[in-house]
Amino acid sequence: MNKWTWLVIGLFVLWSLISLNWYVCDIKHMCEFENILQEDSSISIGGIGDEVAERPLDNVQGTKTGSKNTTVTKKTETKRTVTCNTLINTSLALGSSNSTNDMALLEDFLNTYQDEDLEVNGVFENEDERAVMRFQEKYRNIILTPLGLSEPTGNVYAATRNHINSLYCAYITVERN
């Protein structure tokens, strides 16, 4: 092969790596979660969407708050950050051997924050799958569309789990303020 062929192959590999990084980090917003989950299983939330409603404080646990001082044109501004532990750490699916603890947390999350009426028993049942499908449909643009899926799966894999964890942390942020 001549030097031009190697140059084209090198450019293609470089383009592939940049495209993959763009897709995973910018489109799917997974880089931040992966780094945080690997370090300490926590997620930091900066801004909170309008959809986060006031909720009771009965299930808030493991929440830490802190402040950071920054200087802006000779004025000190205090920003409050909230860090919370991830809610669900494993993948969950009907017919799989699921974590009973994570499954109970999923059922409680869907009941509390998505107005479902599931039995919190730690077992992935048909009703749970349908509730997850409703959740995935509600957040179609965040969970399904980036993966090229046209229909909800009912499985709690990375995209669904990451969105549940980020919403949970957003709810906790509102509850603590």
N, CA and C atoms as an extended XYZ file, in Angstrom:
531
Properties=species:S:1:pos:R:3:atomname:S:1:resname:S:1:resid:I:1 pbc="F F F"
N         0.844       -1.179        0.000 N   MET     1
C         0.000        0.000        0.000 CA  MET     1
C         0.889        1.242        0.000 C   MET     1
N         0.438        2.252       -0.712 N   ASN     2
C         1.224        3.478       -0.765 CA  ASN     2
C         0.843        4.411        0.388 C   ASN     2
N         1.554        5.524        0.499 N   LYS     3
C         1.344        6.443        1.627 CA  LYS     3
C        -0.044        7.074        1.600 C   LYS     3
N        -0.663        7.239        0.455 N   TRP     4
C        -2.002        7.833        0.373 CA  TRP     4
C        -3.060        6.891        0.934 C   TRP     4
N        -2.881        5.612        0.697 N   THR     5
C        -3.815        4.627        1.255 CA  THR     5
C        -3.743        4.650        2.781 C   THR     5
N        -2.518        4.677        3.329 N   TRP     6
C        -2.353        4.733        4.776 CA  TRP     6
C        -2.928        6.029        5.349 C   TRP     6
N        -2.766        7.121        4.613 N   LEU     7
C        -3.315        8.395        5.061 CA  LEU     7
C        -4.840        8.333        5.123 C   LEU     7
N        -5.458        7.764        4.107 N   VAL     8
C        -6.923        7.635        4.077 CA  VAL     8
C        -7.398        6.735        5.218 C   VAL     8
N        -6.699        5.623        5.434 N   ILE     9
C        -7.078        4.714        6.528 CA  ILE     9
C        -6.933        5.420        7.878 C   ILE     9
N        -5.839        6.151        8.055 N   GLY    10
C        -5.628        6.889        9.299 CA  GLY    10
C        -6.703        7.937        9.542 C   GLY    10
N        -7.064        8.671        8.489 N   LEU    11
C        -8.120        9.679        8.619 CA  LEU    11
C        -9.458        9.033        8.937 C   LEU    11
N        -9.739        7.881        8.328 N   PHE    12
C       -10.986        7.180        8.611 CA  PHE    12
C       -11.044        6.741       10.072 C   PHE    12
N        -9.942        6.194       10.598 N   VAL    13
C        -9.897        5.770       12.003 CA  VAL    13
C       -10.082        6.976       12.918 C   VAL    13
N        -9.410        8.068       12.619 N   LEU    14
C        -9.548        9.285       13.417 CA  LEU    14
C       -10.989        9.793       13.389 C   LEU    14
N       -11.585        9.824       12.205 N   TRP    15
C       -12.980       10.268       12.065 CA  TRP    15
C       -13.908        9.357       12.856 C   TRP    15
N       -13.655        8.040       12.827 N   SER    16
C       -14.488        7.083       13.570 CA  SER    16
C       -14.419        7.343       15.069 C   SER    16
N       -13.219        7.577       15.586 N   LEU    17
C       -13.077        7.840       17.021 CA  LEU    17
C       -13.765        9.138       17.428 C   LEU    17
N       -13.617       10.177       16.626 N   ILE    18
C       -14.272       11.451       16.928 CA  ILE    18
C       -15.783       11.298       16.866 C   ILE    18
N       -16.286       10.586       15.870 N   SER    19
C       -17.731       10.368       15.737 CA  SER    19
C       -18.274        9.576       16.912 C   SER    19
N       -17.555        8.535       17.323 N   LEU    20
C       -17.992        7.735       18.456 CA  LEU    20
C       -18.044        8.582       19.726 C   LEU    20
N       -17.017        9.383       19.965 N   ASN    21
C       -16.997       10.273       21.126 CA  ASN    21
C       -18.164       11.260       21.066 C   ASN    21
N       -18.408       11.821       19.911 N   TRP    22
C       -19.515       12.769       19.745 CA  TRP    22
C       -20.838       12.091       20.040 C   TRP    22
N       -21.041       10.877       19.514 N   TYR    23
C       -22.293       10.168       19.715 CA  TYR    23
C       -22.498        9.816       21.188 C   TYR    23
N       -21.491        9.234       21.819 N   VAL    24
C       -21.637        8.775       23.194 CA  VAL    24
C       -21.718        9.945       24.165 C   VAL    24
N       -20.855       10.957       23.994 N   CYS    25
C       -20.788       12.045       24.967 CA  CYS    25
C       -21.812       13.142       24.710 C   CYS    25
N       -21.919       13.599       23.469 N   ASP    26
C       -22.794       14.731       23.184 CA  ASP    26
C       -24.240       14.330       22.937 C   ASP    26
N       -24.458       13.254       22.221 N   ILE    27
C       -25.823       12.841       21.898 CA  ILE    27
C       -26.437       12.056       23.049 C   ILE    27
N       -25.745       11.063       23.571 N   LYS    28
C       -26.309       10.211       24.612 CA  LYS    28
C       -26.012       10.712       26.016 C   LYS    28
N       -25.115       11.679       26.157 N   HIS    29
C       -24.765       12.268       27.456 CA  HIS    29
C       -24.347       11.197       28.464 C   HIS    29
N       -23.547       10.237       28.008 N   MET    30
C       -23.177        9.143       28.891 CA  MET    30
C       -21.777        9.291       29.478 C   MET    30
N       -20.942       10.135       28.935 N   CYS    31
C       -19.571       10.234       29.443 CA  CYS    31
C       -19.547       10.664       30.901 C   CYS    31
N       -20.326       11.677       31.235 N   GLU    32
C       -20.338       12.188       32.598 CA  GLU    32
C       -20.814       11.112       33.565 C   GLU    32
N       -21.876       10.370       33.201 N   PHE    33
C       -22.390        9.344       34.091 CA  PHE    33
C       -21.384        8.226       34.278 C   PHE    33
N       -20.748        7.768       33.198 N   GLU    34
C       -19.812        6.670       33.319 CA  GLU    34
C       -18.667        7.036       34.242 C   GLU    34
N       -18.110        8.224       34.100 N   ASN    35
C       -17.016        8.634       34.965 CA  ASN    35
C       -17.451        8.705       36.416 C   ASN    35
N       -18.621        9.259       36.675 N   ILE    36
C       -19.104        9.412       38.047 CA  ILE    36
C       -19.411        8.050       38.651 C   ILE    36
N       -20.071        7.174       37.882 N   LEU    37
C       -20.418        5.872       38.413 CA  LEU    37
C       -19.167        5.056       38.721 C   LEU    37
N       -18.126        5.187       37.923 N   GLN    38
C       -16.915        4.442       38.183 CA  GLN    38
C       -16.221        4.964       39.441 C   GLN    38
N       -16.306        6.243       39.706 N   GLU    39
C       -15.597        6.813       40.843 CA  GLU    39
C       -16.299        6.532       42.166 C   GLU    39
N       -17.575        6.938       42.303 N   ASP    40
C       -18.192        6.846       43.616 CA  ASP    40
C       -19.692        6.589       43.590 C   ASP    40
N       -20.224        6.117       42.488 N   SER    41
C       -21.652        5.821       42.354 CA  SER    41
C       -22.530        6.988       42.769 C   SER    41
N       -22.166        8.194       42.385 N   SER    42
C       -23.001        9.352       42.670 CA  SER    42
C       -23.144       10.192       41.421 C   SER    42
N       -24.166       11.004       41.388 N   ILE    43
C       -24.431       11.885       40.260 CA  ILE    43
C       -24.610       13.287       40.794 C   ILE    43
N       -23.993       14.270       40.163 N   SER    44
C       -24.173       15.661       40.550 CA  SER    44
C       -25.148       16.313       39.591 C   SER    44
N       -26.070       17.071       40.107 N   ILE    45
C       -27.069       17.739       39.294 CA  ILE    45
C       -26.835       19.235       39.406 C   ILE    45
N       -26.678       19.902       38.277 N   GLY    46
C       -26.488       21.348       38.263 CA  GLY    46
C       -27.814       22.062       38.133 C   GLY    46
N       -28.570       21.789       37.072 N   GLY    47
C       -29.845       22.449       36.839 CA  GLY    47
C       -30.969       21.440       36.948 C   GLY    47
N       -32.135       21.920       37.256 N   ILE    48
C       -33.282       21.041       37.438 CA  ILE    48
C       -34.366       21.467       36.476 C   ILE    48
N       -34.945       20.522       35.749 N   GLY    49
C       -36.001       20.824       34.788 CA  GLY    49
C       -37.303       21.178       35.473 C   GLY    49
N       -38.193       21.783       34.704 N   ASP    50
C       -39.496       22.188       35.237 CA  ASP    50
C       -40.346       21.001       35.660 C   ASP    50
N       -40.069       19.820       35.103 N   GLU    51
C       -40.898       18.657       35.390 CA  GLU    51
C       -40.734       18.139       36.816 C   GLU    51
N       -39.691       18.564       37.515 N   VAL    52
C       -39.440       18.073       38.865 CA  VAL    52
C       -40.389       18.777       39.830 C   VAL    52
N       -41.294       18.008       40.382 N   ALA    53
C       -42.297       18.573       41.282 CA  ALA    53
C       -41.845       18.436       42.725 C   ALA    53
N       -42.465       19.198       43.588 N   GLU    54
C       -42.194       19.071       45.023 CA  GLU    54
C       -42.667       17.694       45.474 C   GLU    54
N       -41.845       16.992       46.194 N   ARG    55
C       -42.174       15.649       46.659 CA  ARG    55
C       -41.905       15.556       48.156 C   ARG    55
N       -42.537       14.588       48.855 N   PRO    56
C       -42.282       14.422       50.284 CA  PRO    56
C       -40.842       13.992       50.525 C   PRO    56
N       -40.339       14.281       51.732 N   LEU    57
C       -38.947       14.003       52.070 CA  LEU    57
C       -38.740       12.620       52.680 C   LEU    57
N       -39.767       11.765       52.688 N   ASP    58
C       -39.663       10.503       53.392 CA  ASP    58
C       -38.656        9.522       52.803 C   ASP    58
N       -38.211        9.707       51.552 N   ASN    59
C       -37.284        8.740       50.986 CA  ASN    59
C       -35.930        9.351       50.648 C   ASN    59
N       -35.617       10.495       51.204 N   VAL    60
C       -34.330       11.133       50.939 CA  VAL    60
C       -33.281       10.464       51.814 C   VAL    60
N       -32.203        9.992       51.165 N   GLN    61
C       -31.150        9.352       51.921 CA  GLN    61
C       -29.820        9.551       51.221 C   GLN    61
N       -28.768        9.662       51.980 N   GLY    62
C       -27.435        9.771       51.406 CA  GLY    62
C       -27.212       11.035       50.606 C   GLY    62
N       -27.885       12.121       50.926 N   THR    63
C       -27.746       13.344       50.158 CA  THR    63
C       -26.727       14.257       50.820 C   THR    63
N       -25.824       14.811       50.006 N   LYS    64
C       -24.808       15.721       50.519 CA  LYS    64
C       -24.958       17.057       49.817 C   LYS    64
N       -24.781       18.126       50.539 N   THR    65
C       -24.803       19.439       49.912 CA  THR    65
C       -23.482       20.127       50.191 C   THR    65
N       -23.116       21.035       49.317 N   GLY    66
C       -21.880       21.775       49.498 CA  GLY    66
C       -21.999       23.109       48.802 C   GLY    66
N       -21.017       23.960       48.973 N   SER    67
C       -21.050       25.241       48.291 CA  SER    67
C       -19.689       25.519       47.701 C   SER    67
N       -19.674       26.349       46.681 N   LYS    68
C       -18.443       26.714       46.001 CA  LYS    68
C       -18.471       28.214       45.768 C   LYS    68
N       -17.428       28.909       46.168 N   ASN    69
C       -17.353       30.345       45.960 CA  ASN    69
C       -16.615       30.629       44.665 C   ASN    69
N       -17.171       31.501       43.846 N   THR    70
C       -16.508       31.918       42.625 CA  THR    70
C       -16.523       33.431       42.570 C   THR    70
N       -15.511       34.015       41.962 N   THR    71
C       -15.430       35.467       41.855 CA  THR    71
C       -15.887       35.896       40.467 C   THR    71
N       -16.856       36.819       40.440 N   VAL    72
C       -17.369       37.349       39.189 CA  VAL    72
C       -17.322       38.861       39.288 C   VAL    72
N       -16.504       39.480       38.499 N   THR    73
C       -16.300       40.936       38.499 CA  THR    73
C       -16.259       41.512       39.915 C   THR    73
N       -15.365       40.989       40.722 N   LYS    74
C       -15.102       41.430       42.081 CA  LYS    74
C       -16.282       41.233       43.027 C   LYS    74
N       -17.223       40.343       42.658 N   LYS    75
C       -18.320       39.986       43.549 CA  LYS    75
C       -18.218       38.495       43.814 C   LYS    75
N       -18.553       38.086       45.024 N   THR    76
C       -18.514       36.672       45.353 CA  THR    76
C       -19.916       36.103       45.223 C   THR    76
N       -19.990       35.018       44.468 N   GLU    77
C       -21.271       34.350       44.243 CA  GLU    77
C       -21.154       32.941       44.804 C   GLU    77
N       -22.121       32.533       45.580 N   THR    78
C       -22.113       31.192       46.137 CA  THR    78
C       -23.057       30.324       45.330 C   THR    78
N       -22.523       29.194       44.863 N   LYS    79
C       -23.342       28.245       44.121 CA  LYS    79
C       -23.505       27.004       44.968 C   LYS    79
N       -24.711       26.509       45.029 N   ARG    80
C       -24.987       25.321       45.815 CA  ARG    80
C       -25.040       24.118       44.891 C   ARG    80
N       -24.324       23.087       45.232 N   THR    81
C       -24.365       21.850       44.454 CA  THR    81
C       -24.885       20.742       45.345 C   THR    81
N       -25.597       19.823       44.750 N   VAL    82
C       -26.147       18.696       45.489 CA  VAL    82
C       -25.652       17.423       44.822 C   VAL    82
N       -25.158       16.515       45.616 N   THR    83
C       -24.700       15.231       45.123 CA  THR    83
C       -25.551       14.159       45.775 C   THR    83
N       -25.995       13.213       44.979 N   CYS    84
C       -26.771       12.119       45.564 CA  CYS    84
C       -26.263       10.798       45.008 C   CYS    84
N       -26.511        9.749       45.747 N   ASN    85
C       -26.127        8.420       45.300 CA  ASN    85
C       -27.062        7.969       44.188 C   ASN    85
N       -26.538        7.161       43.263 N   THR    86
C       -27.403        6.626       42.214 CA  THR    86
C       -28.450        5.729       42.852 C   THR    86
N       -29.597        5.689       42.234 N   LEU    87
C       -30.687        4.876       42.762 CA  LEU    87
C       -30.531        3.431       42.316 C   LEU    87
N       -30.344        3.224       41.014 N   ILE    88
C       -30.273        1.874       40.442 CA  ILE    88
C       -28.897        1.678       39.824 C   ILE    88
N       -28.234        0.592       40.191 N   ASN    89
C       -26.867        0.347       39.723 CA  ASN    89
C       -26.737       -0.830       38.768 C   ASN    89
N       -27.798       -1.609       38.567 N   THR    90
C       -27.719       -2.785       37.702 CA  THR    90
C       -28.781       -2.717       36.620 C   THR    90
N       -28.590       -3.509       35.573 N   SER    91
C       -29.600       -3.622       34.525 CA  SER    91
C       -30.720       -4.533       35.016 C   SER    91
N       -31.942       -4.211       34.593 N   LEU    92
C       -33.112       -4.972       35.025 CA  LEU    92
C       -33.962       -5.308       33.803 C   LEU    92
N       -34.472       -6.534       33.740 N   ALA    93
C       -35.319       -6.938       32.618 CA  ALA    93
C       -36.209       -8.102       33.048 C   ALA    93
N       -37.377       -8.176       32.437 N   LEU    94
C       -38.303       -9.269       32.707 CA  LEU    94
C       -37.636      -10.581       32.292 C   LEU    94
N       -37.669      -11.579       33.170 N   GLY    95
C       -37.101      -12.882       32.865 CA  GLY    95
C       -35.622      -13.004       33.172 C   GLY    95
N       -34.978      -11.925       33.615 N   SER    96
C       -33.562      -11.983       33.974 CA  SER    96
C       -33.411      -12.164       35.474 C   SER    96
N       -32.207      -12.555       35.893 N   SER    97
C       -31.964      -12.617       37.334 CA  SER    97
C       -31.574      -11.203       37.770 C   SER    97
N       -32.536      -10.490       38.308 N   ASN    98
C       -32.372       -9.086       38.675 CA  ASN    98
C       -32.015       -8.937       40.143 C   ASN    98
N       -31.377       -7.820       40.454 N   SER    99
C       -31.114       -7.467       41.839 CA  SER    99
C       -32.455       -7.149       42.511 C   SER    99
N       -32.793       -7.877       43.558 N   THR   100
C       -34.055       -7.650       44.272 CA  THR   100
C       -34.093       -6.238       44.834 C   THR   100
N       -32.958       -5.774       45.357 N   ASN   101
C       -32.890       -4.438       45.935 CA  ASN   101
C       -33.118       -3.369       44.854 C   ASN   101
N       -32.395       -3.468       43.726 N   ASP   102
C       -32.575       -2.490       42.652 CA  ASP   102
C       -33.991       -2.531       42.089 C   ASP   102
N       -34.562       -3.733       42.020 N   MET   103
C       -35.926       -3.854       41.492 CA  MET   103
C       -36.923       -3.177       42.429 C   MET   103
N       -36.766       -3.342       43.722 N   ALA   104
C       -37.651       -2.681       44.690 CA  ALA   104
C       -37.483       -1.161       44.604 C   ALA   104
N       -36.246       -0.701       44.425 N   LEU   105
C       -36.011        0.743       44.283 CA  LEU   105
C       -36.657        1.282       43.007 C   LEU   105
N       -36.595        0.506       41.919 N   LEU   106
C       -37.252        0.911       40.666 CA  LEU   106
C       -38.757        1.019       40.864 C   LEU   106
N       -39.349        0.009       41.482 N   GLU   107
C       -40.793        0.026       41.717 CA  GLU   107
C       -41.188        1.222       42.581 C   GLU   107
N       -40.425        1.481       43.620 N   ASP   108
C       -40.713        2.627       44.491 CA  ASP   108
C       -40.562        3.943       43.727 C   ASP   108
N       -39.515        4.067       42.906 N   PHE   109
C       -39.311        5.275       42.091 CA  PHE   109
C       -40.496        5.495       41.154 C   PHE   109
N       -40.907        4.449       40.445 N   LEU   110
C       -42.017        4.589       39.500 CA  LEU   110
C       -43.319        4.937       40.224 C   LEU   110
N       -43.525        4.385       41.405 N   ASN   111
C       -44.717        4.724       42.190 CA  ASN   111
C       -44.670        6.171       42.668 C   ASN   111
N       -43.558        6.576       43.228 N   THR   112
C       -43.435        7.892       43.848 CA  THR   112
C       -43.379        9.022       42.839 C   THR   112
N       -42.572        8.865       41.800 N   TYR   113
C       -42.303        9.978       40.892 CA  TYR   113
C       -42.993        9.877       39.539 C   TYR   113
N       -43.548        8.727       39.214 N   GLN   114
C       -44.224        8.569       37.926 CA  GLN   114
C       -45.691        8.170       38.113 C   GLN   114
N       -46.168        8.246       39.349 N   ASP   115
C       -47.569        7.977       39.676 CA  ASP   115
C       -48.052        6.599       39.231 C   ASP   115
N       -47.192        5.606       39.346 N   GLU   116
C       -47.582        4.226       39.064 CA  GLU   116
C       -48.158        3.624       40.340 C   GLU   116
N       -48.768        2.471       40.234 N   ASP   117
C       -49.341        1.780       41.382 CA  ASP   117
C       -48.841        0.335       41.381 C   ASP   117
N       -47.532        0.184       41.537 N   LEU   118
C       -46.915       -1.137       41.476 CA  LEU   118
C       -46.737       -1.710       42.867 C   LEU   118
N       -46.815       -3.027       42.964 N   GLU   119
C       -46.483       -3.693       44.221 CA  GLU   119
C       -44.962       -3.676       44.354 C   GLU   119
N       -44.469       -3.159       45.479 N   VAL   120
C       -43.019       -3.086       45.704 CA  VAL   120
C       -42.597       -4.398       46.359 C   VAL   120
N       -42.231       -5.362       45.486 N   ASN   121
C       -41.857       -6.686       45.974 CA  ASN   121
C       -40.473       -7.130       45.507 C   ASN   121
N       -39.784       -6.302       44.717 N   GLY   122
C       -38.435       -6.644       44.273 CA  GLY   122
C       -38.382       -7.662       43.154 C   GLY   122
N       -39.536       -7.974       42.549 N   VAL   123
C       -39.600       -8.949       41.455 CA  VAL   123
C       -40.070       -8.240       40.196 C   VAL   123
N       -39.351       -8.440       39.089 N   PHE   124
C       -39.699       -7.805       37.806 CA  PHE   124
C       -40.857       -8.587       37.192 C   PHE   124
N       -42.041       -7.992       37.245 N   GLU   125
C       -43.251       -8.632       36.741 CA  GLU   125
C       -43.756       -7.881       35.511 C   GLU   125
N       -44.801       -8.423       34.877 N   ASN   126
C       -45.365       -7.806       33.677 CA  ASN   126
C       -45.816       -6.370       33.926 C   ASN   126
N       -46.405       -6.105       35.093 N   GLU   127
C       -46.844       -4.749       35.417 CA  GLU   127
C       -45.662       -3.790       35.483 C   GLU   127
N       -44.551       -4.270       36.007 N   ASP   128
C       -43.333       -3.456       36.081 CA  ASP   128
C       -42.824       -3.151       34.677 C   ASP   128
N       -42.830       -4.154       33.812 N   GLU   129
C       -42.369       -3.961       32.436 CA  GLU   129
C       -43.226       -2.909       31.722 C   GLU   129
N       -44.547       -2.988       31.910 N   ARG   130
C       -45.435       -2.004       31.274 CA  ARG   130
C       -45.186       -0.598       31.840 C   ARG   130
N       -44.913       -0.493       33.137 N   ALA   131
C       -44.618        0.811       33.750 CA  ALA   131
C       -43.311        1.374       33.192 C   ALA   131
N       -42.309        0.525       33.020 N   VAL   132
C       -41.038        0.968       32.434 CA  VAL   132
C       -41.267        1.420       31.000 C   VAL   132
N       -42.112        0.711       30.259 N   MET   133
C       -42.411        1.098       28.873 CA  MET   133
C       -43.089        2.470       28.833 C   MET   133
N       -43.993        2.727       29.774 N   ARG   134
C       -44.629        4.054       29.836 CA  ARG   134
C       -43.588        5.128       30.148 C   ARG   134
N       -42.671        4.820       31.051 N   PHE   135
C       -41.589        5.750       31.388 CA  PHE   135
C       -40.721        6.021       30.159 C   PHE   135
N       -40.338        4.971       29.448 N   GLN   136
C       -39.507        5.128       28.248 CA  GLN   136
C       -40.237        5.942       27.181 C   GLN   136
N       -41.524        5.719       27.048 N   GLU   137
C       -42.308        6.484       26.060 CA  GLU   137
C       -42.390        7.955       26.465 C   GLU   137
N       -42.562        8.213       27.754 N   LYS   138
C       -42.634        9.588       28.250 CA  LYS   138
C       -41.344       10.350       27.946 C   LYS   138
N       -40.208        9.667       28.044 N   TYR   139
C       -38.907       10.285       27.805 CA  TYR   139
C       -38.269        9.741       26.516 C   TYR   139
N       -39.101        9.515       25.522 N   ARG   140
C       -38.699        8.948       24.231 CA  ARG   140
C       -37.465        9.644       23.657 C   ARG   140
N       -37.461       10.982       23.632 N   ASN   141
C       -36.364       11.733       23.005 CA  ASN   141
C       -35.042       11.575       23.737 C   ASN   141
N       -35.096       11.209       25.008 N   ILE   142
C       -33.880       11.064       25.801 CA  ILE   142
C       -33.415        9.603       25.843 C   ILE   142
N       -34.367        8.674       25.893 N   ILE   143
C       -34.026        7.266       26.085 CA  ILE   143
C       -34.023        6.476       24.771 C   ILE   143
N       -35.091        6.582       23.991 N   LEU   144
C       -35.242        5.717       22.820 CA  LEU   144
C       -34.618        6.270       21.548 C   LEU   144
N       -34.918        7.526       21.232 N   THR   145
C       -34.479        8.113       19.965 CA  THR   145
C       -32.962        8.063       19.778 C   THR   145
N       -32.142        8.436       20.783 N   PRO   146
C       -30.694        8.372       20.569 CA  PRO   146
C       -30.176        6.967       20.267 C   PRO   146
N       -30.913        5.946       20.687 N   LEU   147
C       -30.506        4.569       20.429 CA  LEU   147
C       -31.089        4.037       19.128 C   LEU   147
N       -31.902        4.854       18.458 N   GLY   148
C       -32.523        4.424       17.210 CA  GLY   148
C       -33.685        3.476       17.432 C   GLY   148
N       -34.268        3.487       18.629 N   LEU   149
C       -35.399        2.606       18.935 CA  LEU   149
C       -36.713        3.325       18.650 C   LEU   149
N       -37.645        2.628       18.031 N   SER   150
C       -38.939        3.244       17.736 CA  SER   150
C       -40.009        2.852       18.755 C   SER   150
N       -39.759        1.792       19.516 N   GLU   151
C       -40.720        1.319       20.508 CA  GLU   151
C       -40.016        1.116       21.854 C   GLU   151
N       -40.729        1.325       22.957 N   PRO   152
C       -40.157        1.047       24.278 CA  PRO   152
C       -39.832       -0.438       24.423 C   PRO   152
N       -38.808       -0.753       25.187 N   THR   153
C       -38.399       -2.144       25.372 CA  THR   153
C       -38.908       -2.734       26.686 C   THR   153
N       -39.089       -1.888       27.690 N   GLY   154
C       -39.470       -2.382       29.006 CA  GLY   154
C       -38.277       -2.832       29.829 C   GLY   154
N       -37.081       -2.785       29.247 N   ASN   155
C       -35.858       -3.162       29.946 CA  ASN   155
C       -35.200       -1.924       30.540 C   ASN   155
N       -34.592       -2.076       31.692 N   VAL   156
C       -33.875       -0.978       32.327 CA  VAL   156
C       -32.385       -1.219       32.104 C   VAL   156
N       -31.927       -0.784       30.925 N   TYR   157
C       -30.505       -0.868       30.588 CA  TYR   157
C       -29.907        0.521       30.746 C   TYR   157
N       -28.714        0.754       30.230 N   ALA   158
C       -27.934        1.968       30.504 CA  ALA   158
C       -28.713        3.264       30.291 C   ALA   158
N       -29.343        3.459       29.137 N   ALA   159
C       -30.006        4.736       28.854 CA  ALA   159
C       -31.171        4.987       29.808 C   ALA   159
N       -31.996        3.974       30.022 N   THR   160
C       -33.137        4.118       30.927 CA  THR   160
C       -32.645        4.292       32.363 C   THR   160
N       -31.675        3.477       32.756 N   ARG   161
C       -31.129        3.556       34.122 CA  ARG   161
C       -30.501        4.925       34.382 C   ARG   161
N       -29.736        5.436       33.433 N   ASN   162
C       -29.104        6.745       33.612 CA  ASN   162
C       -30.146        7.851       33.752 C   ASN   162
N       -31.236        7.766       32.967 N   HIS   163
C       -32.256        8.807       33.075 CA  HIS   163
C       -33.024        8.697       34.395 C   HIS   163
N       -33.305        7.484       34.833 N   ILE   164
C       -33.944        7.309       36.138 CA  ILE   164
C       -33.054        7.900       37.229 C   ILE   164
N       -31.768        7.595       37.194 N   ASN   165
C       -30.844        8.109       38.206 CA  ASN   165
C       -30.746        9.631       38.173 C   ASN   165
N       -30.713       10.228       36.975 N   SER   166
C       -30.621       11.691       36.910 CA  SER   166
C       -31.918       12.345       37.386 C   SER   166
N       -33.066       11.771       37.058 N   LEU   167
C       -34.336       12.314       37.560 CA  LEU   167
C       -34.423       12.171       39.076 C   LEU   167
N       -34.013       11.022       39.574 N   TYR   168
C       -34.032       10.803       41.021 CA  TYR   168
C       -33.187       11.858       41.728 C   TYR   168
N       -31.995       12.106       41.211 N   CYS   169
C       -31.138       13.126       41.824 CA  CYS   169
C       -31.758       14.517       41.708 C   CYS   169
N       -32.432       14.790       40.596 N   ALA   170
C       -33.101       16.079       40.444 CA  ALA   170
C       -34.233       16.213       41.454 C   ALA   170
N       -34.990       15.142       41.667 N   TYR   171
C       -36.064       15.177       42.663 CA  TYR   171
C       -35.499       15.412       44.058 C   TYR   171
N       -34.403       14.716       44.367 N   ILE   172
C       -33.767       14.868       45.670 CA  ILE   172
C       -33.309       16.320       45.859 C   ILE   172
N       -32.762       16.920       44.797 N   THR   173
C       -32.301       18.304       44.863 CA  THR   173
C       -33.456       19.229       45.237 C   THR   173
N       -34.598       19.048       44.595 N   VAL   174
C       -35.768       19.877       44.891 CA  VAL   174
C       -36.246       19.634       46.311 C   VAL   174
N       -36.266       18.373       46.725 N   GLU   175
C       -36.753       18.023       48.058 CA  GLU   175
C       -35.874       18.609       49.159 C   GLU   175
N       -34.585       18.702       48.927 N   ARG   176
C       -33.669       19.185       49.942 CA  ARG   176
C       -33.611       20.705       50.020 C   ARG   176
N       -34.074       21.409       49.002 N   ASN   177
C       -34.003       22.872       48.995 CA  ASN   177
C       -35.256       23.493       49.532 C   ASN   177
